[in-house]
Amino acid sequence: MRQTLRDKAIRICDQKIAQKGDNVGLSFYAFFANKNDDPDLLMEAATWWIKTHGLDHFEKAHKIRTLIQSGH
């Protein structure tokens, strides 16, 4: 996953945790606007989420943040 997407995903995870608490879940769609203006980036996130890590549709934000920060 490219660094700009990693940075954005960590920022979104931090925001969601701050707003809704440590138990909040999210999907990779949380990292994107409601329109598909960058399909390559969306597929990169989906590949990382689904193929690389085999994650469920919704996962805990703190789990995603930890995976990204660890370089996975």
N, C-alpha and C positions, 0 to 999 in steps of 0.2 A: 504494500500500500504506500503510495507516494506521501511524502512528508506533509504537504498541505492538507491532505485528507486526514492524516493522523492528528495533526494539530486541531483541525476543526472537530473531529470526533471527540477528542479529549475535552475540548471546550464545551461541546454539547452535553457530554456526560456530566461534567462538573455543574453545568447550569441545571440539568434535570435533577441531579442529586440535591443541589441547593434549594430548588423549588419544591420538590416532592419527597425528599428524604432518601436515606441510604438504600431503601428497598425498591426503588423505582426501576421499572423495566423499560426497555426501548428496543426498536428494531433499527436496522441500518437506514431505513427511510428517514429516520429522525435527522440524519445528517444532510438532508436535501430539502429544497423548496418543493412545493406541491406540483411543480411542473418539471418535466423531464428536459431540462435545458443542457444537460451534459451526460448523455447516455454512456459514454466511455467511463466516466468517473463513477457513475451509478453501478455499472457492471464490475468495476474494480472493487467497490465496496461489497457488492453481493458475492463476488468470488471469494474475497477474504472471509466474509461472514459464513457463507454456506459451504463452499468447497474446501477451503483451507482449514477452517476450524469446526465445521459441522455443527454450528450453533442453531438453536431453535429460532423461530421467528422473533420472539421476544426474549431478551436476556436482561439480567440486572446490569444497570449502567456501570456500577463499580467493577463488575467482572470484565466488561468491554474495555473500560479505561485501563485496568490492570494488564490485560492482554496487549493492548496497544503500547503502553508505556514499557512493557518488557521487550518490545521489539518483535513480537509475533505477528 
